[in-house]
Amino acid sequence: MFRTAALTAARVARPAVASAVRVAGVARPAGAFVAAVPKVAAFQAVRFYSAGGHLKKEEVFSRIAQVLSGFDKVNDPKNITETAHFANDLGLDSLDTVEVVMAIEEEFSIEIPDKDADQIHSVDKAVEYILSQPDAN
Amino acid sequence: MSALQAYRHLMRAARVAFDGDARTLTAAYESISRGFRENQNLPANDPTIAPAIAHAEEVASFLRSNVVQGRKEGESYKLRIHQDTERGDNDTIKLGNQSIKIGEEHKCCSA
C-alpha cells in the first residue's frame, strides 16, 4: 500500500519535476556555464523509475558497447561498431552470443523470450530490439 | 530443443537460484560453460547430444525449483523462497511427479 501511494505520488510529482528541469534549462544563458555540463551528465547517469520517456538510440548503443567491451572474448574492442555482427566481426561463437544477449538483458532489466533472443546476432539487431521494448530501461 | 536454448535456460536458472551470491553464481556460470564447451565439437548427429541436452534441461529445472538460498540469522536460517520454488507438503508428496507451485489451482489441506 505504501508502495502504491509512493508510486502515485511520484507520478503526480513527475510533471512538476520535468517542467522544473525544463525551465532551468531554458533559463540558463546559452554557453554561460560550460562547467555545468558534466554535472548534468552525472545527473542523467542515475535513472529513476519515474523518469519517463524512451531510451535514445545512441544511449542504447553505448550501453551495449559497454557490455561488450567488458566481455573478454571479444577479439578487439575496436571492432565494436553499430553494425558489428557477434560472430563475424567480434569473433564470438554461439555460446558466447547467448551470454552476451543475457548480459544485455541484465543491463536493460528485461527478459528476452527465447525466440527473440535467437534472432539477435548483431549489435544493430540488439539495439533495435531494445528500442522496441517499452520496459527496457 | 537446441543446445543453445538449454544453455540459456541453464544460465537463467543459475541466475534465479544463486541470485545475489556472486561467488556461487560465477562458479555456476563457469561450470555450465565448461560443460557445454567440452561437447561443442561433437558432430551434429552424435547420439550423446540429445541425452546431454535433456540432462542440462533437468539441471535447469532442478536449480530453479529445488534449490533455496539460506542465510543464517542467529539460531535459524532465513530461506529465500521464490515463485519458482517447488512447494509440497505431506499430501502432495503422494501425488508423485508433479511440480507444485503457489498460486496454482491445486490448493492443499482444508482449502
gemmi code that builds the backbone of each chain (N, CA, C; Angstrom):
import gemmi

chains = {
    "A": [
        ("MET", (0.813, -1.194, 0.000), (0.000, 0.000, 0.000), (0.859, 1.261, 0.000)),
        ("PHE", (1.903, 1.251, 0.828), (2.809, 2.392, 0.846), (3.449, 2.562, -0.512)),
        ("ARG", (3.731, 1.415, -1.089), (4.400, 1.444, -2.392), (3.494, 2.084, -3.427)),
        ("THR", (2.216, 1.694, -3.405), (1.272, 2.267, -4.350), (1.183, 3.766, -4.144)),
        ("ALA", (1.102, 4.139, -2.859), (0.991, 5.557, -2.554), (2.219, 6.306, -3.049)),
        ("ALA", (3.396, 5.697, -2.805), (4.639, 6.342, -3.229), (4.671, 6.486, -4.740)),
        ("LEU", (4.232, 5.435, -5.438), (4.224, 5.470, -6.897), (3.293, 6.560, -7.397)),
        ("THR", (2.112, 6.633, -6.775), (1.152, 7.649, -7.193), (1.758, 9.032, -6.980)),
        ("ALA", (2.363, 9.200, -5.810), (2.969, 10.488, -5.506), (4.038, 10.821, -6.526)),
        ("ALA", (4.847, 9.808, -6.865), (5.919, 10.027, -7.827), (5.336, 10.418, -9.171)),
        ("ARG", (4.239, 9.735, -9.530), (3.642, 10.007, -10.827), (3.076, 11.427, -10.862)),
        ("VAL", (2.485, 11.838, -9.739), (1.929, 13.184, -9.686), (3.061, 14.195, -9.730)),
        ("ALA", (4.156, 13.851, -9.024), (5.251, 14.809, -8.910), (6.033, 14.925, -10.200)),
        ("ARG", (5.951, 13.921, -11.031), (6.815, 13.866, -12.205), (6.654, 15.077, -13.130)),
        ("PRO", (5.427, 15.436, -13.519), (5.316, 16.574, -14.433), (5.942, 17.825, -13.847)),
        ("ALA", (5.746, 18.004, -12.544), (6.291, 19.190, -11.909), (7.802, 19.197, -12.011)),
        ("VAL", (8.413, 18.033, -11.714), (9.871, 17.947, -11.774), (10.342, 18.197, -13.190)),
        ("ALA", (9.644, 17.550, -14.136), (10.067, 17.674, -15.522), (10.026, 19.129, -15.966)),
        ("SER", (8.948, 19.811, -15.590), (8.852, 21.193, -16.059), (9.892, 22.051, -15.360)),
        ("ALA", (10.169, 21.732, -14.099), (11.183, 22.496, -13.381), (12.526, 22.368, -14.083)),
        ("VAL", (12.839, 21.143, -14.498), (14.108, 20.926, -15.179), (14.129, 21.699, -16.483)),
        ("ARG", (13.007, 21.651, -17.172), (12.956, 22.318, -18.458), (13.126, 23.829, -18.270)),
        ("VAL", (12.449, 24.356, -17.261), (12.550, 25.792, -17.013), (14.000, 26.161, -16.707)),
        ("ALA", (14.636, 25.328, -15.868), (16.020, 25.614, -15.519), (16.871, 25.616, -16.774)),
        ("GLY", (16.602, 24.676, -17.662), (17.384, 24.578, -18.889), (17.213, 25.805, -19.748)),
        ("VAL", (15.990, 26.316, -19.813), (15.716, 27.485, -20.659), (16.332, 28.725, -20.027)),
        ("ALA", (16.208, 28.787, -18.692), (16.648, 29.993, -18.010), (18.159, 30.169, -18.068)),
        ("ARG", (18.866, 29.063, -18.239), (20.321, 29.170, -18.235), (20.799, 29.862, -19.517)),
        ("PRO", (21.545, 30.930, -19.383), (22.037, 31.613, -20.584), (22.920, 30.659, -21.395)),
        ("ALA", (22.744, 30.694, -22.707), (23.459, 29.741, -23.549), (24.959, 29.914, -23.398)),
        ("GLY", (25.640, 28.842, -23.100), (27.095, 28.854, -23.072), (27.691, 29.528, -21.856)),
        ("ALA", (26.852, 29.980, -20.949), (27.388, 30.698, -19.800), (28.063, 29.748, -18.814)),
        ("PHE", (27.481, 28.535, -18.666), (28.022, 27.586, -17.700), (28.509, 26.329, -18.408)),
        ("VAL", (29.632, 26.438, -18.990), (30.164, 25.254, -19.677), (30.490, 24.173, -18.658)),
        ("ALA", (30.966, 24.624, -17.489), (31.372, 23.664, -16.465), (30.193, 22.880, -15.911)),
        ("ALA", (28.991, 23.387, -16.131), (27.815, 22.702, -15.574), (27.481, 21.443, -16.358)),
        ("VAL", (28.008, 21.305, -17.552), (27.633, 20.178, -18.414), (27.927, 18.820, -17.781)),
        ("PRO", (29.135, 18.611, -17.236), (29.378, 17.300, -16.620), (28.396, 16.989, -15.509)),
        ("LYS", (27.981, 18.012, -14.771), (27.022, 17.808, -13.695), (25.727, 17.235, -14.248)),
        ("VAL", (25.271, 17.816, -15.359), (24.040, 17.334, -15.978), (24.219, 15.880, -16.390)),
        ("ALA", (25.381, 15.561, -16.976), (25.633, 14.196, -17.413), (25.597, 13.243, -16.225)),
        ("ALA", (26.200, 13.673, -15.109), (26.214, 12.824, -13.922), (24.804, 12.597, -13.413)),
        ("PHE", (24.009, 13.639, -13.522), (22.630, 13.506, -13.057), (21.899, 12.462, -13.884)),
        ("GLN", (22.129, 12.482, -15.195), (21.408, 11.558, -16.059), (21.880, 10.122, -15.900)),
        ("ALA", (23.072, 9.960, -15.348), (23.579, 8.605, -15.176), (22.732, 7.828, -14.185)),
        ("VAL", (22.050, 8.531, -13.311), (21.140, 7.861, -12.388), (19.768, 7.827, -13.032)),
        ("ARG", (19.220, 6.614, -13.195), (17.932, 6.511, -13.885), (16.836, 6.242, -12.868)),
        ("PHE", (15.880, 7.132, -12.821), (14.773, 6.955, -11.895), (13.664, 6.164, -12.556)),
        ("TYR", (12.931, 5.414, -11.745), (11.778, 4.702, -12.287), (10.756, 5.683, -12.824)),
        ("SER", (10.716, 6.848, -12.204), (9.715, 7.809, -12.619), (10.135, 8.579, -13.862)),
        ("ALA", (11.397, 8.438, -14.254), (11.878, 9.183, -15.410), (11.306, 8.558, -16.678)),
        ("GLY", (10.247, 9.122, -17.179), (9.578, 8.541, -18.343), (10.387, 8.713, -19.600)),
        ("GLY", (9.721, 8.545, -20.710), (10.393, 8.767, -21.977), (11.132, 7.541, -22.444)),
        ("HIS", (11.549, 7.587, -23.683), (12.158, 6.412, -24.278), (13.668, 6.514, -24.250)),
        ("LEU", (14.284, 5.360, -24.394), (15.728, 5.340, -24.499), (16.118, 5.887, -25.860)),
        ("LYS", (17.245, 6.582, -25.869), (17.752, 7.091, -27.144), (18.611, 6.004, -27.791)),
        ("LYS", (18.599, 6.017, -29.113), (19.347, 5.002, -29.834), (20.831, 5.044, -29.462)),
        ("GLU", (21.366, 6.275, -29.354), (22.802, 6.394, -29.051), (23.097, 5.818, -27.670)),
        ("GLU", (22.181, 6.099, -26.743), (22.404, 5.631, -25.373), (22.381, 4.097, -25.331)),
        ("VAL", (21.402, 3.521, -26.044), (21.303, 2.061, -26.078), (22.588, 1.483, -26.656)),
        ("PHE", (23.048, 2.092, -27.763), (24.262, 1.561, -28.370), (25.439, 1.673, -27.418)),
        ("SER", (25.570, 2.828, -26.751), (26.757, 2.980, -25.915), (26.719, 2.005, -24.736)),
        ("ARG", (25.511, 1.711, -24.246), (25.451, 0.759, -23.128), (25.734, -0.661, -23.601)),
        ("ILE", (25.252, -0.998, -24.804), (25.557, -2.331, -25.331), (27.053, -2.445, -25.608)),
        ("ALA", (27.624, -1.358, -26.136), (29.064, -1.372, -26.406), (29.841, -1.565, -25.113)),
        ("GLN", (29.333, -0.966, -24.053), (29.995, -1.101, -22.754), (29.922, -2.548, -22.254)),
        ("VAL", (28.752, -3.159, -22.438), (28.594, -4.572, -22.063), (29.603, -5.414, -22.839)),
        ("LEU", (29.682, -5.141, -24.146), (30.565, -5.936, -24.995), (32.025, -5.724, -24.640)),
        ("SER", (32.389, -4.469, -24.315), (33.794, -4.226, -24.036), (34.213, -4.871, -22.721)),
        ("GLY", (33.228, -5.160, -21.858), (33.554, -5.864, -20.622), (33.599, -7.367, -20.803)),
        ("PHE", (33.385, -7.814, -22.021), (33.298, -9.245, -22.286), (34.640, -9.682, -22.865)),
        ("ASP", (35.383, -10.492, -22.125), (36.789, -10.676, -22.511), (36.983, -11.505, -23.780)),
        ("LYS", (35.920, -12.105, -24.296), (36.126, -12.912, -25.501), (35.994, -12.116, -26.794)),
        ("VAL", (35.588, -10.863, -26.676), (35.531, -10.026, -27.878), (36.950, -9.849, -28.398)),
        ("ASN", (37.135, -10.093, -29.718), (38.509, -10.170, -30.227), (39.252, -8.842, -30.127)),
        ("ASP", (38.568, -7.735, -30.423), (39.219, -6.437, -30.354), (38.148, -5.380, -30.058)),
        ("PRO", (38.306, -4.633, -28.967), (37.272, -3.645, -28.637), (37.027, -2.654, -29.769)),
        ("LYS", (38.022, -2.485, -30.645), (37.846, -1.533, -31.758), (36.784, -2.022, -32.736)),
        ("ASN", (36.526, -3.336, -32.710), (35.550, -3.880, -33.665), (34.105, -3.659, -33.241)),
        ("ILE", (33.917, -3.121, -32.037), (32.538, -2.912, -31.575), (31.981, -1.665, -32.255)),
        ("THR", (31.198, -1.883, -33.292), (30.578, -0.775, -34.004), (29.071, -0.978, -33.998)),
        ("GLU", (28.361, -0.016, -34.569), (26.902, -0.094, -34.511), (26.338, -1.234, -35.335)),
        ("THR", (27.105, -1.727, -36.282), (26.574, -2.797, -37.126), (27.333, -4.109, -36.934)),
        ("ALA", (28.202, -4.163, -35.924), (29.052, -5.342, -35.760), (28.223, -6.614, -35.560)),
        ("HIS", (28.637, -7.670, -36.224), (27.983, -8.970, -36.068), (28.758, -9.731, -35.001)),
        ("PHE", (28.044, -10.359, -34.067), (28.729, -11.002, -32.942), (29.724, -12.057, -33.415)),
        ("ALA", (29.308, -12.877, -34.361), (30.183, -13.967, -34.795), (31.211, -13.485, -35.817)),
        ("ASN", (30.741, -12.763, -36.852), (31.636, -12.423, -37.961), (32.632, -11.333, -37.603)),
        ("ASP", (32.194, -10.327, -36.838), (33.083, -9.194, -36.571), (33.769, -9.282, -35.222)),
        ("LEU", (33.083, -9.842, -34.233), (33.646, -9.830, -32.880), (34.269, -11.170, -32.490)),
        ("GLY", (34.141, -12.157, -33.356), (34.785, -13.441, -33.092), (34.157, -14.230, -31.966)),
        ("LEU", (32.859, -14.043, -31.732), (32.190, -14.794, -30.670), (31.522, -16.024, -31.270)),
        ("ASP", (31.500, -17.125, -30.527), (30.757, -18.288, -31.027), (29.325, -18.244, -30.488)),
        ("SER", (28.545, -19.284, -30.809), (27.118, -19.201, -30.486), (26.875, -19.201, -28.980)),
        ("LEU", (27.705, -19.920, -28.223), (27.538, -19.909, -26.761), (27.837, -18.522, -26.199)),
        ("ASP", (28.892, -17.887, -26.756), (29.216, -16.520, -26.309), (28.066, -15.573, -26.609)),
        ("THR", (27.444, -15.784, -27.798), (26.339, -14.915, -28.181), (25.214, -15.004, -27.167)),
        ("VAL", (24.914, -16.235, -26.720), (23.881, -16.409, -25.697), (24.254, -15.608, -24.445)),
        ("GLU", (25.529, -15.682, -24.063), (25.961, -14.966, -22.864), (25.830, -13.459, -23.037)),
        ("VAL", (26.225, -12.978, -24.235), (26.132, -11.540, -24.489), (24.679, -11.090, -24.415)),
        ("VAL", (23.778, -11.854, -25.049), (22.371, -11.466, -25.045), (21.846, -11.441, -23.613)),
        ("MET", (22.304, -12.405, -22.793), (21.855, -12.401, -21.401), (22.414, -11.212, -20.635)),
        ("ALA", (23.658, -10.846, -20.943), (24.244, -9.677, -20.282), (23.487, -8.417, -20.686)),
        ("ILE", (23.062, -8.364, -21.953), (22.291, -7.204, -22.410), (20.943, -7.167, -21.694)),
        ("GLU", (20.324, -8.341, -21.521), (19.073, -8.419, -20.771), (19.236, -7.807, -19.389)),
        ("GLU", (20.330, -8.199, -18.750), (20.550, -7.730, -17.395), (20.749, -6.220, -17.374)),
        ("GLU", (21.507, -5.731, -18.351), (21.803, -4.302, -18.417), (20.527, -3.482, -18.545)),
        ("PHE", (19.565, -3.972, -19.333), (18.346, -3.189, -19.550), (17.174, -3.691, -18.704)),
        ("SER", (17.448, -4.577, -17.758), (16.425, -5.107, -16.850), (15.199, -5.656, -17.577)),
        ("ILE", (15.415, -6.439, -18.607), (14.286, -7.090, -19.262), (14.613, -8.569, -19.405)),
        ("GLU", (13.618, -9.342, -19.806), (13.890, -10.730, -20.136), (13.469, -10.954, -21.574)),
        ("ILE", (14.393, -11.390, -22.396), (14.097, -11.579, -23.813), (13.636, -13.018, -24.011)),
        ("PRO", (12.456, -13.230, -24.590), (11.999, -14.606, -24.818), (12.921, -15.344, -25.790)),
        ("ASP", (12.931, -16.674, -25.658), (13.865, -17.484, -26.452), (13.817, -17.177, -27.937)),
        ("LYS", (12.597, -17.092, -28.477), (12.513, -16.966, -29.932), (13.095, -15.629, -30.411)),
        ("ASP", (12.960, -14.597, -29.588), (13.561, -13.318, -29.970), (15.062, -13.334, -29.733)),
        ("ALA", (15.455, -13.952, -28.614), (16.883, -13.977, -28.289), (17.663, -14.719, -29.369)),
        ("ASP", (17.039, -15.719, -29.979), (17.734, -16.469, -31.021), (17.966, -15.634, -32.278)),
        ("GLN", (17.189, -14.554, -32.425), (17.330, -13.732, -33.632), (18.420, -12.671, -33.481)),
        ("ILE", (18.867, -12.444, -32.265), (19.802, -11.342, -32.050), (21.234, -11.826, -32.277)),
        ("HIS", (21.778, -11.437, -33.431), (23.126, -11.882, -33.759), (24.076, -10.724, -33.988)),
        ("SER", (23.579, -9.522, -33.878), (24.457, -8.390, -34.149), (24.059, -7.210, -33.275)),
        ("VAL", (24.971, -6.234, -33.207), (24.732, -5.087, -32.336), (23.495, -4.325, -32.791)),
        ("ASP", (23.344, -4.124, -34.117), (22.183, -3.320, -34.550), (20.865, -4.031, -34.264)),
        ("LYS", (20.867, -5.369, -34.376), (19.646, -6.123, -34.027), (19.317, -5.937, -32.543)),
        ("ALA", (20.347, -5.974, -31.712), (20.141, -5.818, -30.270), (19.588, -4.430, -29.968)),
        ("VAL", (20.183, -3.411, -30.598), (19.719, -2.035, -30.373), (18.255, -1.916, -30.784)),
        ("GLU", (17.952, -2.461, -31.968), (16.585, -2.412, -32.489), (15.611, -3.080, -31.514)),
        ("TYR", (16.021, -4.241, -30.988), (15.135, -4.970, -30.091), (14.894, -4.169, -28.809)),
        ("ILE", (15.973, -3.639, -28.243), (15.824, -2.876, -27.001), (14.912, -1.681, -27.220)),
        ("LEU", (15.079, -0.999, -28.370), (14.246, 0.180, -28.633), (12.780, -0.205, -28.781)),
        ("SER", (12.512, -1.447, -29.195), (11.123, -1.859, -29.377), (10.492, -2.314, -28.066)),
        ("GLN", (11.285, -2.357, -26.996), (10.754, -2.814, -25.716), (10.460, -1.637, -24.803)),
        ("PRO", (9.175, -1.379, -24.526), (8.867, -0.245, -23.654), (9.363, -0.415, -22.218)),
        ("ASP", (9.573, -1.686, -21.803), (10.005, -1.929, -20.429), (11.495, -1.723, -20.223)),
        ("ALA", (12.236, -1.677, -21.308), (13.694, -1.561, -21.178), (14.048, -0.234, -20.531)),
        ("ASN", (14.988, -0.288, -19.605), (15.421, 0.979, -19.028), (16.860, 0.900, -18.598)),
    ],
    "B": [
        ("MET", (14.597, -29.271, -29.103), (15.251, -28.411, -28.108), (16.730, -28.275, -28.449)),
        ("SER", (17.135, -27.083, -28.716), (18.528, -26.945, -29.145), (19.456, -26.742, -27.945)),
        ("ALA", (20.702, -26.996, -28.203), (21.699, -26.854, -27.149), (21.770, -25.415, -26.657)),
        ("LEU", (21.600, -24.474, -27.600), (21.705, -23.067, -27.204), (20.582, -22.694, -26.254)),
        ("GLN", (19.379, -23.227, -26.538), (18.265, -22.926, -25.640), (18.513, -23.537, -24.263)),
        ("ALA", (19.022, -24.765, -24.265), (19.324, -25.413, -22.983), (20.350, -24.581, -22.219)),
        ("TYR", (21.328, -24.075, -22.961), (22.376, -23.251, -22.347), (21.752, -22.017, -21.709)),
        ("ARG", (20.846, -21.383, -22.464), (20.214, -20.169, -21.944), (19.351, -20.496, -20.726)),
        ("HIS", (18.588, -21.588, -20.814), (17.737, -21.951, -19.677), (18.574, -22.205, -18.432)),
        ("LEU", (19.686, -22.881, -18.639), (20.544, -23.234, -17.514), (21.147, -21.978, -16.884)),
        ("MET", (21.608, -21.064, -17.740), (22.180, -19.810, -17.237), (21.136, -19.016, -16.463)),
        ("ARG", (19.912, -18.977, -17.021), (18.834, -18.238, -16.343), (18.513, -18.876, -15.001)),
        ("ALA", (18.453, -20.221, -15.002), (18.115, -20.932, -13.769), (19.170, -20.652, -12.708)),
        ("ALA", (20.441, -20.636, -13.126), (21.511, -20.350, -12.170), (21.340, -18.945, -11.612)),
        ("ARG", (20.933, -18.022, -12.483), (20.740, -16.649, -12.034), (19.611, -16.570, -11.012)),
        ("VAL", (18.562, -17.380, -11.203), (17.462, -17.381, -10.234), (17.909, -18.033, -8.921)),
        ("ALA", (18.600, -19.176, -9.054), (18.928, -19.956, -7.859), (19.976, -19.262, -7.000)),
        ("PHE", (20.944, -18.610, -7.640), (22.065, -18.043, -6.882), (22.067, -16.524, -6.916)),
        ("ASP", (20.895, -15.954, -6.985), (20.765, -14.504, -7.046), (21.443, -13.856, -5.839)),
        ("GLY", (22.274, -12.868, -6.106), (22.901, -12.123, -5.021), (24.080, -12.819, -4.371)),
        ("ASP", (24.431, -13.989, -4.885), (25.558, -14.730, -4.335), (26.618, -14.821, -5.434)),
        ("ALA", (27.366, -13.746, -5.564), (28.225, -13.603, -6.738), (29.214, -14.751, -6.895)),
        ("ARG", (29.751, -15.214, -5.765), (30.776, -16.255, -5.850), (30.208, -17.552, -6.420)),
        ("THR", (29.090, -17.972, -5.871), (28.468, -19.207, -6.348), (27.968, -19.042, -7.779)),
        ("LEU", (27.424, -17.862, -8.059), (26.879, -17.625, -9.389), (27.987, -17.705, -10.439)),
        ("THR", (29.118, -17.072, -10.147), (30.226, -17.135, -11.084), (30.695, -18.568, -11.271)),
        ("ALA", (30.781, -19.295, -10.158), (31.214, -20.688, -10.247), (30.233, -21.501, -11.086)),
        ("ALA", (28.922, -21.224, -10.898), (27.915, -21.946, -11.669), (28.046, -21.627, -13.149)),
        ("TYR", (28.202, -20.329, -13.460), (28.376, -19.934, -14.861), (29.565, -20.660, -15.465)),
        ("GLU", (30.663, -20.668, -14.722), (31.877, -21.297, -15.248), (31.658, -22.775, -15.500)),
        ("SER", (31.021, -23.417, -14.533), (30.807, -24.849, -14.652), (29.872, -25.172, -15.827)),
        ("ILE", (28.823, -24.366, -15.992), (27.896, -24.576, -17.108), (28.641, -24.402, -18.426)),
        ("SER", (29.386, -23.313, -18.487), (30.112, -23.006, -19.711), (31.113, -24.113, -20.041)),
        ("ARG", (31.819, -24.613, -19.004), (32.804, -25.670, -19.234), (32.115, -26.925, -19.769)),
        ("GLY", (30.972, -27.272, -19.130), (30.240, -28.456, -19.559), (29.810, -28.389, -21.013)),
        ("PHE", (29.355, -27.218, -21.434), (28.907, -27.105, -22.820), (30.085, -27.084, -23.771)),
        ("ARG", (31.184, -26.444, -23.334), (32.319, -26.341, -24.257), (33.032, -27.683, -24.442)),
        ("GLU", (32.911, -28.546, -23.443), (33.509, -29.869, -23.609), (32.901, -30.600, -24.795)),
        ("ASN", (31.612, -30.341, -25.025), (30.902, -31.076, -26.069), (30.687, -30.264, -27.334)),
        ("GLN", (31.315, -29.085, -27.412), (30.917, -28.224, -28.526), (31.430, -28.708, -29.880)),
        ("ASN", (32.380, -29.603, -29.885), (32.887, -30.051, -31.177), (32.327, -31.399, -31.611)),
        ("LEU", (31.296, -31.872, -30.931), (30.687, -33.125, -31.349), (30.020, -32.947, -32.714)),
        ("PRO", (30.063, -33.974, -33.553), (29.325, -33.889, -34.811), (27.826, -33.831, -34.555)),
        ("ALA", (27.109, -33.193, -35.495), (25.690, -32.906, -35.262), (24.851, -34.161, -35.052)),
        ("ASN", (25.307, -35.293, -35.576), (24.479, -36.496, -35.454), (24.948, -37.422, -34.336)),
        ("ASP", (25.783, -36.887, -33.441), (26.295, -37.722, -32.362), (25.148, -38.155, -31.428)),
        ("PRO", (25.049, -39.445, -31.098), (23.926, -39.907, -30.270), (23.968, -39.409, -28.826)),
        ("THR", (25.112, -38.898, -28.364), (25.167, -38.459, -26.967), (24.600, -37.050, -26.778)),
        ("ILE", (24.308, -36.370, -27.889), (23.895, -34.967, -27.759), (22.529, -34.842, -27.092)),
        ("ALA", (21.541, -35.617, -27.572), (20.177, -35.474, -27.032), (20.128, -35.736, -25.523)),
        ("PRO", (20.731, -36.834, -25.031), (20.720, -37.024, -23.574), (21.430, -35.902, -22.820)),
        ("ALA", (22.504, -35.369, -23.413), (23.233, -34.296, -22.736), (22.357, -33.057, -22.606)),
        ("ILE", (21.607, -32.754, -23.664), (20.718, -31.587, -23.614), (19.598, -31.822, -22.611)),
        ("ALA", (19.040, -33.052, -22.608), (17.984, -33.365, -21.646), (18.512, -33.211, -20.226)),
        ("HIS", (19.751, -33.651, -20.014), (20.368, -33.518, -18.699), (20.464, -32.042, -18.314)),
        ("ALA", (20.907, -31.220, -19.254), (21.042, -29.790, -18.974), (19.693, -29.195, -18.593)),
        ("GLU", (18.646, -29.575, -19.323), (17.308, -29.040, -19.018), (16.841, -29.478, -17.634)),
        ("GLU", (17.172, -30.722, -17.293), (16.761, -31.206, -15.974), (17.493, -30.454, -14.871)),
        ("VAL", (18.786, -30.244, -15.090), (19.539, -29.476, -14.093), (18.936, -28.089, -13.952)),
        ("ALA", (18.560, -27.495, -15.093), (17.978, -26.149, -15.051), (16.713, -26.138, -14.217)),
        ("SER", (15.841, -27.129, -14.433), (14.582, -27.092, -13.683), (14.829, -27.423, -12.217)),
        ("PHE", (15.844, -28.243, -11.949), (16.176, -28.536, -10.550), (16.676, -27.278, -9.845)),
        ("LEU", (17.584, -26.563, -10.503), (18.130, -25.340, -9.911), (17.007, -24.354, -9.611)),
        ("ARG", (16.079, -24.244, -10.550), (15.002, -23.288, -10.425), (14.051, -23.647, -9.281)),
        ("SER", (13.677, -24.952, -9.194), (12.583, -25.270, -8.270), (13.046, -25.952, -6.988)),
        ("ASN", (14.243, -26.494, -6.958), (14.613, -27.274, -5.782), (15.838, -26.747, -5.040)),
        ("VAL", (16.326, -25.580, -5.427), (17.437, -25.001, -4.682), (16.941, -23.719, -4.020)),
        ("VAL", (17.185, -23.618, -2.727), (16.757, -22.428, -1.998), (17.957, -21.885, -1.238)),
        ("GLN", (18.130, -20.585, -1.306), (19.245, -19.978, -0.577), (18.845, -19.723, 0.870)),
        ("GLY", (19.791, -19.883, 1.754), (19.513, -19.611, 3.155), (20.580, -18.720, 3.753)),
        ("ARG", (20.168, -17.868, 4.653), (21.125, -17.008, 5.342), (20.926, -17.202, 6.827)),
        ("LYS", (22.024, -17.411, 7.535), (21.882, -17.676, 8.954), (21.616, -16.385, 9.707)),
        ("GLU", (20.529, -16.411, 10.458), (20.209, -15.241, 11.277), (20.026, -15.728, 12.701)),
        ("GLY", (21.062, -15.533, 13.491), (21.015, -16.032, 14.859), (21.032, -17.552, 14.858)),
        ("GLU", (20.008, -18.130, 15.446), (19.944, -19.579, 15.568), (19.387, -20.238, 14.310)),
        ("SER", (18.616, -19.480, 13.554), (17.882, -20.103, 12.447), (18.377, -19.592, 11.098)),
        ("TYR", (17.936, -20.245, 10.066), (18.260, -19.819, 8.713), (17.052, -19.166, 8.087)),
        ("LYS", (17.295, -18.072, 7.411), (16.204, -17.439, 6.687), (16.312, -17.883, 5.234)),
        ("LEU", (15.254, -18.483, 4.723), (15.291, -19.011, 3.366), (14.671, -18.031, 2.394)),
        ("ARG", (15.290, -17.970, 1.205), (14.710, -17.119, 0.163), (13.913, -18.023, -0.785)),
        ("ILE", (12.646, -18.135, -0.505), (11.778, -18.969, -1.348), (11.173, -18.070, -2.406)),
        ("HIS", (11.372, -18.408, -3.665), (10.880, -17.520, -4.721), (9.748, -18.201, -5.470)),
        ("GLN", (9.244, -17.550, -6.484), (7.998, -18.039, -7.091), (8.165, -19.360, -7.829)),
        ("ASP", (9.383, -19.728, -8.183), (9.557, -20.983, -8.892), (9.876, -22.148, -7.964)),
        ("THR", (10.083, -21.846, -6.695), (10.419, -22.915, -5.764), (9.277, -23.916, -5.649)),
        ("GLU", (9.626, -25.179, -5.733), (8.597, -26.211, -5.599), (8.190, -26.329, -4.139)),
        ("ARG", (6.892, -26.285, -3.911), (6.417, -26.379, -2.544), (5.404, -27.507, -2.420)),
        ("GLY", (5.740, -28.461, -1.618), (4.795, -29.547, -1.396), (4.564, -29.709, 0.079)),
        ("ASP", (3.682, -30.578, 0.434), (3.538, -30.933, 1.834), (3.331, -32.435, 1.902)),
        ("ASN", (2.917, -32.919, 3.042), (2.808, -34.361, 3.191), (1.790, -34.973, 2.243)),
        ("ASP", (0.773, -34.194, 1.868), (-0.221, -34.732, 0.958), (0.280, -34.736, -0.470)),
        ("THR", (0.880, -33.627, -0.869), (1.269, -33.515, -2.272), (2.384, -34.484, -2.621)),
        ("ILE", (3.110, -34.946, -1.618), (4.208, -35.846, -1.918), (3.672, -37.180, -2.451)),
        ("LYS", (2.425, -37.484, -2.100), (1.826, -38.723, -2.589), (1.366, -38.596, -4.036)),
        ("LEU", (1.243, -37.365, -4.514), (0.767, -37.176, -5.880), (1.811, -37.563, -6.906)),
        ("GLY", (3.033, -37.723, -6.461), (4.061, -38.173, -7.385), (4.696, -37.023, -8.130)),
        ("ASN", (5.034, -37.306, -9.365), (5.901, -36.403, -10.113), (5.196, -35.179, -10.662)),
        ("GLN", (4.628, -34.378, -9.809), (4.018, -33.153, -10.308), (4.752, -31.988, -9.695)),
        ("SER", (4.864, -30.939, -10.456), (5.529, -29.783, -9.874), (4.472, -28.955, -9.164)),
        ("ILE", (4.789, -28.550, -7.979), (3.819, -27.836, -7.165), (4.336, -26.437, -6.887)),
        ("LYS", (3.574, -25.460, -7.305), (3.961, -24.073, -7.088), (2.811, -23.366, -6.400)),
        ("ILE", (3.113, -22.247, -5.746), (1.992, -21.493, -5.195), (1.280, -20.767, -6.311)),
        ("GLY", (0.063, -20.371, -6.022), (-0.707, -19.632, -7.000), (-1.363, -20.528, -8.018)),
        ("GLU", (-1.096, -21.815, -7.975), (-1.729, -22.711, -8.924), (-3.060, -23.190, -8.370)),
        ("GLU", (-3.797, -23.870, -9.208), (-5.133, -24.316, -8.828), (-5.087, -25.246, -7.627)),
        ("HIS", (-4.051, -26.085, -7.609), (-4.001, -27.106, -6.581), (-3.755, -26.482, -5.219)),
        ("LYS", (-4.779, -26.479, -4.378), (-4.613, -25.991, -3.017), (-4.628, -27.179, -2.077)),
        ("CYS", (-3.839, -27.107, -1.056), (-3.761, -28.266, -0.200), (-4.683, -28.111, 0.998)),
        ("CYS", (-4.683, -29.105, 1.818), (-5.321, -29.083, 3.124), (-6.804, -28.753, 3.055)),
        ("SER", (-7.250, -27.882, 3.931), (-8.681, -27.686, 4.078), (-9.238, -26.661, 3.094)),
        ("ALA", (-8.430, -26.210, 2.198), (-8.871, -25.146, 1.292), (-9.998, -25.608, 0.366)),
    ],
}
model = gemmi.Model(1)
for chain_id, residues in chains.items():
    chain = gemmi.Chain(chain_id)
    for i, (resn, *xyz) in enumerate(residues, 1):
        res = gemmi.Residue()
        res.name, res.seqid = resn, gemmi.SeqId(i, " ")
        for name, pos in zip(("N", "CA", "C"), xyz):
            atom = gemmi.Atom()
            atom.name, atom.element = name, gemmi.Element(name[0])
            atom.pos, atom.b_iso = gemmi.Position(*pos), 0.0
            res.add_atom(atom)
        chain.add_residue(res)
    model.add_chain(chain)
structure = gemmi.Structure()
structure.add_model(model)
structure.setup_entities()
